[in-house]
Amino acid sequence: MALARNSDSEEHLHSTFASRYVRAVIPRFKMPDNSMPKDAAYQVISDELMLDGNPRLNLASFVTTWMEPECDKLIMESVNKNYVDMDEYPVTTELQNRCVNMIANLFHAPVGEDEAAIGCGTVGSSEAIMLAGLAFKRKWQQRRRAQGLPTDNPNIVTGANVQVCWEKFARYFEVELKEVKLSEGYYVMDPAKAVEMVDENTICVAAILGSTLTGEFEDVKTLNDLLAEKNAETGWDVAIHVDAASGGFIAPFLYPDLEWDFRLPWVKSINVSGHKYGLVYAGVGWIVWRTKDDLPEDLVFHINYLGADQPTFTLNFSKGSSQIIAQYYQFIRLGFEGYKNIMENCMDNARRLREGIEMTGKFNIVSKDIGVPLVAFSLKDSSKHTVFEIAESLRKFGWIIPAYTMPADAQHIAVLRVVIREDFSRGLADRLITHILQVLKEIEGLPSRIAHIAAAAKTAKMSLEDIAKYWKRLVENKRNIVC
């Protein structure tokens, strides 16, 4: 007598890993012809995701990897809301406006007690920078046309340490990028050199509050003063944008007397990443302008919802509401006191890690005491082994730590960088120091890769130029920095 065959759902329910769904080849290029049970689909994808790194141990990234369960719940409750539907979700729009006002106030924007600030939420700082750059370009074009001057050759001045989104803005929106080169021991933009590069076609100078390379804050105050002098001499109107993606939610709490924001008259716009030290999961940034006049009206679209005007200026249209709601949660949950406590704790853990790395005697610390809570460090002796080997060896413990070379003209300096986030504890700092010591001991007992390459080059009769090209290719493949 033949036995009755179980249905697919019963088969999967009683024997997950013996079902035909986890035995079959996983679809990669073509949508499968047939459906599969929901629990099987979940299991297949969940198994693949196990091979991803642990976000908590991803010390390459500034992006938030932990939030409170109550905020996680709010995110899930609002994940199906499309932020752009302002008529349907007016409260979400109101929460965004509240966030903009709070951030503008934090950055000392000159707005009245009951006056609405000028700004908006974005997908991240990349979109915010695009919007700021477009505003500067349009303002520059308007001034030039009013003077009867050509508008076909705009440029922007930055340091060579800027994040790649500035290069994207320059390429996508046809603006020349003029970079101030770095030098050994000075890995941020020199304000004097930046102002020297300014000309009549400069739409703005971009300063970085928290360089991705070393966490250092650029000297916005000196830049402001030098630009004021140059504008007075030339009659130009070149202003400053501050890319505070990483440092915008750090400086107000740890360095309240540091002048970098709208307290400086030539700072016209600021961007900040809510998903970095704003303490929200990936997907939210903010852009705030000094005054209404700094955002050209012809770039703004006006949407009428519930009888009220809602101006909007974004590159994206549909996007989720959950990150904006999460940002508001963090603001009212933590308040100024809570953010200050978290940032102080991050700095304490960064100092602990720095002390442990210095005690090895093997590294030079490249990062500064004042800036983003991170530790960037280079090997004192790279003649036998490199920071790239150390980064590779630390992965076996689960740590994801980037190794990279500095931009021009400091390409010969290679460093490791550890970002300290809210969820990086003192215990993890001590554990990482232990693993760094273990890796150093292990690689010291290994043959030198550099010597091996030199010997292979000699055998192959490679010229010095060939060896240089080899190392250049190797380094270029290792230069991707997660921000």
C-alpha positions as CSV (number, residue, x, y, z in Angstrom):
1,M,0.0,0.0,0.0
2,A,1.4,3.4,-1.0
3,L,2.1,5.9,1.7
4,A,0.4,9.3,1.4
5,R,3.0,12.0,0.4
6,N,3.3,15.1,2.7
7,S,2.6,18.5,1.2
8,D,5.6,20.7,0.6
9,S,4.7,22.9,3.6
10,E,4.4,19.8,5.9
11,E,7.7,18.4,4.5
12,H,9.5,21.7,5.3
13,L,7.8,22.1,8.6
14,H,9.0,18.7,9.9
15,S,12.4,18.5,8.2
16,T,13.7,21.9,7.3
17,F,17.2,21.0,6.1
18,A,16.0,17.9,4.3
19,S,13.5,19.7,2.2
20,R,14.0,20.1,-1.5
21,Y,14.0,23.9,-1.1
22,V,17.3,24.0,0.7
23,R,18.8,21.3,-1.5
24,A,18.2,23.2,-4.8
25,V,20.5,25.7,-6.3
26,I,19.7,29.2,-5.0
27,P,18.2,31.5,-7.7
28,R,20.8,34.1,-8.8
29,F,20.0,35.3,-12.2
30,K,16.4,34.3,-13.1
31,M,13.3,34.4,-11.0
32,P,12.2,30.8,-10.1
33,D,9.3,29.3,-11.9
34,N,7.5,28.2,-8.8
35,S,6.8,29.5,-5.3
36,M,8.2,28.1,-2.1
37,P,6.9,28.2,1.5
38,K,7.6,31.4,3.4
39,D,9.6,29.6,6.1
40,A,11.8,28.0,3.4
41,A,12.4,31.3,1.8
42,Y,13.3,32.8,5.1
43,Q,15.7,29.9,5.9
44,V,17.5,30.1,2.6
45,I,18.1,33.8,2.9
46,S,18.9,33.7,6.6
47,D,21.6,31.0,6.0
48,E,23.3,33.2,3.3
49,L,23.3,36.2,5.5
50,M,25.2,34.3,8.2
51,L,28.3,34.9,6.0
52,D,28.0,38.6,6.4
53,G,30.2,40.3,9.0
54,N,28.8,41.2,12.5
55,P,27.7,44.9,12.3
56,R,28.7,45.4,16.0
57,L,32.3,44.3,15.1
58,N,32.4,46.4,11.9
59,L,34.8,49.1,13.2
60,A,35.3,50.5,9.7
61,S,31.9,52.2,9.7
62,F,30.6,55.3,11.5
63,V,27.0,54.1,10.9
64,T,24.8,53.2,13.9
65,T,24.4,49.5,14.5
66,W,22.3,49.5,17.7
67,M,19.2,51.2,18.9
68,E,16.9,50.7,21.9
69,P,14.1,48.1,21.5
70,E,11.4,50.8,21.8
71,C,12.8,52.6,18.9
72,D,13.1,49.4,16.9
73,K,9.4,48.9,17.6
74,L,8.6,52.4,16.3
75,I,10.6,51.7,13.2
76,M,8.7,48.5,12.4
77,E,5.4,50.3,13.0
78,S,6.2,53.0,10.5
79,V,8.3,51.0,7.9
80,N,5.3,50.9,5.5
81,K,4.9,54.7,5.4
82,N,6.2,56.5,2.3
83,Y,7.5,59.8,3.6
84,V,6.7,61.7,0.4
85,D,2.9,61.2,1.0
86,M,2.6,64.3,3.1
87,D,-1.1,64.5,2.7
88,E,-1.5,61.0,4.1
89,Y,1.2,61.2,6.8
90,P,1.1,64.8,8.0
91,V,2.4,63.9,11.5
92,T,5.5,62.3,10.0
93,T,6.1,65.6,8.1
94,E,5.7,67.5,11.3
95,L,8.3,65.3,13.1
96,Q,10.8,66.0,10.3
97,N,10.2,69.7,10.7
98,R,10.8,69.4,14.4
99,C,14.1,67.6,13.8
100,V,15.2,70.3,11.4
101,N,14.4,73.0,13.9
102,M,16.3,71.2,16.7
103,I,19.3,70.6,14.5
104,A,19.3,74.3,13.3
105,N,19.2,75.4,17.0
106,L,22.0,73.0,17.9
107,F,24.1,74.6,15.1
108,H,23.2,78.2,16.2
109,A,21.2,79.1,13.1
110,P,19.9,82.7,13.4
111,V,16.2,81.8,13.7
112,G,13.7,83.3,16.1
113,E,12.1,81.4,19.0
114,D,9.0,80.4,16.9
115,E,10.5,80.7,13.5
116,A,10.9,77.6,11.3
117,A,14.4,76.7,10.2
118,I,15.3,76.1,6.6
119,G,16.4,72.5,6.0
120,C,15.2,68.9,5.3
121,G,15.8,65.3,5.9
122,T,17.7,63.3,3.3
123,V,18.6,59.7,2.7
124,G,22.1,60.5,4.0
125,S,24.8,63.1,3.9
126,S,25.6,62.3,0.3
127,E,22.1,63.6,-0.8
128,A,22.5,66.5,1.6
129,I,25.8,67.5,0.1
130,M,24.3,67.3,-3.4
131,L,21.5,69.6,-2.3
132,A,23.9,72.1,-0.7
133,G,26.2,72.1,-3.7
134,L,23.3,72.7,-6.1
135,A,22.2,75.7,-3.9
136,F,25.7,77.2,-4.0
137,K,25.9,76.6,-7.8
138,R,22.5,78.2,-8.5
139,K,23.3,81.2,-6.2
140,W,26.7,81.7,-8.0
141,Q,25.0,81.5,-11.4
142,Q,22.4,84.1,-10.4
143,R,25.1,86.5,-9.3
144,R,27.2,86.0,-12.4
145,R,24.2,86.5,-14.8
146,A,23.2,89.7,-12.9
147,Q,26.8,90.9,-13.6
148,G,26.7,89.9,-17.2
149,L,29.5,87.3,-16.6
150,P,29.8,83.7,-17.9
151,T,28.5,80.8,-15.8
152,D,30.1,77.9,-17.5
153,N,33.1,77.1,-15.4
154,P,32.1,76.8,-11.6
155,N,34.5,75.2,-9.2
156,I,34.5,74.1,-5.5
157,V,37.5,74.0,-3.2
158,T,38.0,71.1,-0.8
159,G,40.8,69.2,0.9
160,A,42.0,66.0,-0.7
161,N,40.6,64.2,2.4
162,V,36.9,64.7,1.4
163,Q,34.6,61.8,1.1
164,V,33.8,60.4,-2.4
165,C,30.4,62.0,-2.4
166,W,32.1,65.4,-3.1
167,E,33.7,63.9,-6.2
168,K,30.3,62.6,-7.2
169,F,28.7,66.0,-6.9
170,A,31.5,67.6,-8.9
171,R,31.2,65.0,-11.7
172,Y,27.4,64.7,-11.8
173,F,26.7,68.5,-11.7
174,E,29.6,69.6,-13.8
175,V,31.6,71.5,-11.2
176,E,35.5,71.5,-11.1
177,L,36.8,70.0,-7.9
178,K,39.9,71.9,-6.7
179,E,41.7,69.9,-3.9
180,V,44.1,71.1,-1.4
181,K,46.8,68.4,-1.1
182,L,47.7,66.9,2.2
183,S,51.2,66.4,3.7
184,E,52.7,64.0,6.1
185,G,51.6,64.8,9.6
186,Y,48.8,67.2,8.4
187,Y,45.9,65.2,7.1
188,V,43.2,67.9,6.8
189,M,42.7,70.9,4.5
190,D,45.0,73.9,5.2
191,P,42.6,76.9,5.3
192,A,45.3,79.3,4.0
193,K,46.0,77.1,1.0
194,A,42.3,76.7,0.4
195,V,41.7,80.4,0.2
196,E,44.6,80.8,-2.2
197,M,42.8,78.5,-4.6
198,V,39.6,80.5,-4.5
199,D,38.8,82.5,-7.6
200,E,35.8,84.3,-9.1
201,N,34.3,80.9,-10.3
202,T,34.4,79.3,-6.8
203,I,30.9,78.5,-5.7
204,C,32.0,77.6,-2.1
205,V,34.7,76.1,0.1
206,A,33.8,72.8,1.8
207,A,35.2,72.2,5.2
208,I,35.1,68.8,7.0
209,L,34.1,68.5,10.6
210,G,35.4,65.0,11.2
211,S,37.7,63.7,8.5
212,T,37.0,60.1,7.6
213,L,40.8,59.5,7.5
214,T,41.7,60.7,11.0
215,G,38.5,62.0,12.6
216,E,40.1,65.5,12.9
217,F,38.0,68.7,12.7
218,E,39.2,71.2,10.1
219,D,39.8,74.8,11.2
220,V,36.5,76.4,10.0
221,K,37.1,79.6,12.1
222,T,40.3,80.4,10.4
223,L,38.8,79.6,7.0
224,N,35.9,81.9,7.7
225,D,38.3,84.8,8.7
226,L,40.5,84.4,5.7
227,L,37.5,84.2,3.3
228,A,36.1,87.3,4.9
229,E,39.3,89.2,4.0
230,K,39.5,87.8,0.5
231,N,35.8,88.6,-0.2
232,A,36.3,92.2,1.1
233,E,39.4,92.6,-1.2
234,T,37.8,91.2,-4.3
235,G,34.1,91.9,-4.0
236,W,33.4,88.2,-4.3
237,D,30.8,86.3,-2.2
238,V,32.5,82.9,-1.7
239,A,30.9,81.1,1.3
240,I,31.5,78.0,3.3
241,H,29.6,74.7,3.5
242,V,30.5,72.5,6.5
243,D,30.3,68.8,5.9
244,A,29.6,67.7,9.5
245,A,28.5,64.2,8.6
246,S,30.5,62.7,11.4
247,G,31.2,65.6,13.7
248,G,27.9,67.5,13.7
249,F,26.5,65.4,16.6
250,I,29.8,65.4,18.5
251,A,31.1,69.0,18.6
252,P,28.0,70.6,20.2
253,F,28.2,68.2,23.1
254,L,31.9,67.8,23.6
255,Y,33.3,71.1,22.4
256,P,30.5,73.7,22.8
257,D,33.0,76.6,22.6
258,L,34.4,75.5,19.3
259,E,33.3,77.9,16.5
260,W,32.5,76.0,13.4
261,D,28.8,76.4,12.7
262,F,26.4,79.3,12.0
263,R,28.1,81.4,14.6
264,L,30.6,82.1,11.7
265,P,29.0,84.5,9.2
266,W,30.3,82.9,6.1
267,V,29.0,79.4,7.0
268,K,25.8,79.2,4.9
269,S,24.9,75.5,5.1
270,I,25.7,72.4,7.1
271,N,25.0,68.7,6.6
272,V,25.0,66.0,9.3
273,S,24.4,62.3,9.2
274,G,21.6,61.2,11.5
275,H,22.7,57.6,10.9
276,K,26.2,58.2,12.3
277,Y,26.5,60.0,15.7
278,G,22.9,61.0,15.4
279,L,22.4,57.4,16.6
280,V,19.9,56.2,14.0
281,Y,20.2,53.2,11.7
282,A,21.4,53.8,8.1
283,G,19.2,55.9,5.9
284,V,18.9,59.4,7.3
285,G,20.8,62.7,6.9
286,W,20.1,66.3,7.3
287,I,20.8,69.6,5.5
288,V,20.3,73.0,7.2
289,W,20.7,76.4,5.7
290,R,21.6,79.6,7.6
291,T,18.7,81.6,6.3
292,K,15.9,81.4,3.7
293,D,18.0,83.6,1.3
294,D,20.7,80.9,1.2
295,L,18.4,78.4,-0.5
296,P,17.4,79.6,-4.0
297,E,13.6,79.7,-4.3
298,D,13.6,78.2,-7.8
299,L,15.0,74.9,-6.4
300,V,12.2,74.5,-3.9
301,F,9.0,72.7,-4.7
302,H,5.8,73.5,-2.8
303,I,3.3,70.8,-1.7
304,N,0.0,71.8,-0.2
305,Y,-1.2,69.4,2.5
306,L,-4.2,69.9,4.7
307,G,-4.4,73.5,3.6
308,A,-0.8,74.4,4.6
309,D,2.2,74.9,2.3
310,Q,5.0,72.4,2.7
311,P,8.2,73.3,0.8
312,T,10.4,70.4,-0.3
313,F,13.8,70.2,-1.8
314,T,15.2,66.7,-2.3
315,L,16.8,64.5,-5.0
316,N,14.9,61.4,-3.9
317,F,11.1,61.1,-4.0
318,S,9.7,58.0,-2.3
319,K,11.5,57.0,0.8
320,G,10.7,55.4,4.2
321,S,9.5,57.4,7.2
322,S,10.9,55.1,9.9
323,Q,14.4,56.7,10.1
324,I,13.0,60.2,10.5
325,I,10.7,59.0,13.3
326,A,13.7,57.2,14.9
327,Q,15.7,60.4,14.8
328,Y,12.9,62.3,16.6
329,Y,12.7,59.5,19.1
330,Q,16.5,59.9,19.9
331,F,16.2,63.6,20.2
332,I,13.3,63.5,22.8
333,R,14.5,60.3,24.5
334,L,18.1,61.4,25.1
335,G,18.0,65.2,25.0
336,F,21.2,67.2,25.2
337,E,22.2,65.5,28.4
338,G,21.9,62.0,26.9
339,Y,23.8,62.8,23.7
340,K,26.5,64.4,25.8
341,N,26.9,61.3,28.0
342,I,27.1,59.0,25.0
343,M,29.7,61.1,23.2
344,E,31.8,61.3,26.4
345,N,31.6,57.6,26.8
346,C,32.7,57.1,23.2
347,M,35.7,59.4,23.7
348,D,36.6,57.5,26.9
349,N,36.6,54.2,25.1
350,A,38.7,55.7,22.3
351,R,41.3,57.0,24.8
352,R,41.4,53.5,26.4
353,L,42.0,51.9,23.0
354,R,44.6,54.5,22.0
355,E,46.5,53.9,25.2
356,G,46.5,50.1,24.6
357,I,47.7,50.5,21.0
358,E,50.5,52.9,22.2
359,M,51.6,50.4,24.8
360,T,52.4,47.8,22.1
361,G,55.3,50.1,21.0
362,K,54.6,49.2,17.4
363,F,52.4,52.0,16.2
364,N,52.3,55.7,15.7
365,I,49.0,57.3,16.5
366,V,47.8,59.5,13.6
367,S,44.4,60.6,14.9
368,K,44.0,63.6,17.2
369,D,42.6,64.0,20.7
370,I,39.9,66.5,19.6
371,G,37.6,65.2,16.9
372,V,35.5,62.1,16.1
373,P,36.0,59.2,18.6
374,L,38.3,57.0,16.6
375,V,41.8,55.8,16.6
376,A,43.9,55.9,13.4
377,F,47.4,54.4,13.7
378,S,50.3,53.4,11.4
379,L,53.2,50.9,11.9
380,K,56.5,52.4,13.0
381,D,58.3,49.8,11.0
382,S,56.7,48.7,7.7
383,S,59.8,47.1,6.2
384,K,58.7,43.5,6.9
385,H,54.9,43.6,7.4
386,T,52.1,46.0,6.6
387,V,48.9,47.3,8.2
388,F,47.0,45.4,5.4
389,E,48.3,42.1,6.9
390,I,47.2,43.2,10.3
391,A,43.7,44.1,9.1
392,E,43.5,40.7,7.3
393,S,44.6,38.8,10.4
394,L,42.2,40.5,12.7
395,R,39.3,39.3,10.5
396,K,39.7,35.8,11.9
397,F,38.5,37.2,15.3
398,G,35.5,38.8,13.6
399,W,36.9,42.4,13.6
400,I,36.4,44.5,10.5
401,I,39.1,47.2,10.6
402,P,40.0,49.1,7.4
403,A,43.6,49.7,6.3
404,Y,44.2,52.4,3.7
405,T,46.7,54.9,2.3
406,M,46.3,58.6,2.7
407,P,45.3,60.8,-0.3
408,A,47.7,63.0,-2.3
409,D,50.4,64.1,-1.3
410,A,50.7,61.6,1.6
411,Q,50.1,58.4,-0.2
412,H,53.1,56.7,1.3
413,I,51.4,56.7,4.7
414,A,49.2,53.6,5.4
415,V,47.0,53.4,8.5
416,L,44.5,51.3,10.3
417,R,41.4,53.1,11.7
418,V,39.0,52.0,14.5
419,V,35.7,53.9,14.8
420,I,34.2,54.0,18.3
421,R,30.4,54.0,18.3
422,E,27.9,53.9,21.1
423,D,27.8,50.1,21.2
424,F,31.6,49.7,21.5
425,S,32.2,49.0,25.2
426,R,35.3,49.2,27.3
427,G,35.3,45.4,27.4
428,L,35.4,45.2,23.6
429,A,38.2,47.8,23.6
430,D,40.3,45.6,25.9
431,R,39.4,42.5,23.8
432,L,40.6,44.2,20.6
433,I,43.9,45.2,22.2
434,T,44.4,41.6,23.2
435,H,43.8,40.5,19.6
436,I,46.1,43.1,18.1
437,L,48.9,41.9,20.4
438,Q,48.2,38.3,19.3
439,V,48.2,39.3,15.6
440,L,51.5,41.2,16.0
441,K,53.1,38.1,17.7
442,E,51.8,35.9,14.9
443,I,52.9,38.0,11.9
444,E,56.4,38.6,13.4
445,G,56.9,34.9,13.2
446,L,55.9,34.8,9.5
447,P,58.1,35.4,6.5
448,S,58.1,39.0,5.3
449,R,55.7,39.4,2.4
450,I,57.6,42.5,1.3
451,A,60.9,40.5,1.1
452,H,59.1,37.8,-0.8
453,I,57.8,40.2,-3.4
454,A,61.3,41.8,-3.7
455,A,62.8,38.3,-4.2
456,A,60.2,37.4,-6.8
457,A,60.8,40.7,-8.5
458,K,64.5,40.1,-8.6
459,T,63.9,36.6,-10.1
460,A,61.6,38.0,-12.7
461,K,64.0,40.8,-13.3
462,M,61.3,43.4,-12.6
463,S,62.5,47.0,-12.7
464,L,61.9,49.5,-9.9
465,E,59.1,51.0,-11.9
466,D,57.5,47.5,-12.2
467,I,57.6,47.0,-8.5
468,A,56.2,50.5,-7.9
469,K,53.3,49.7,-10.2
470,Y,52.7,46.4,-8.4
471,W,52.4,48.1,-5.0
472,K,50.3,50.9,-6.5
473,R,47.8,48.3,-7.7
474,L,47.8,46.5,-4.4
475,V,47.2,49.7,-2.4
476,E,44.5,51.0,-4.8
477,N,42.6,47.7,-4.2
478,K,42.8,48.3,-0.5
479,R,41.8,52.0,-0.4
480,N,38.0,51.6,-0.1
481,I,37.0,53.2,3.3
482,V,33.6,52.5,4.7
483,C,32.2,55.7,6.2
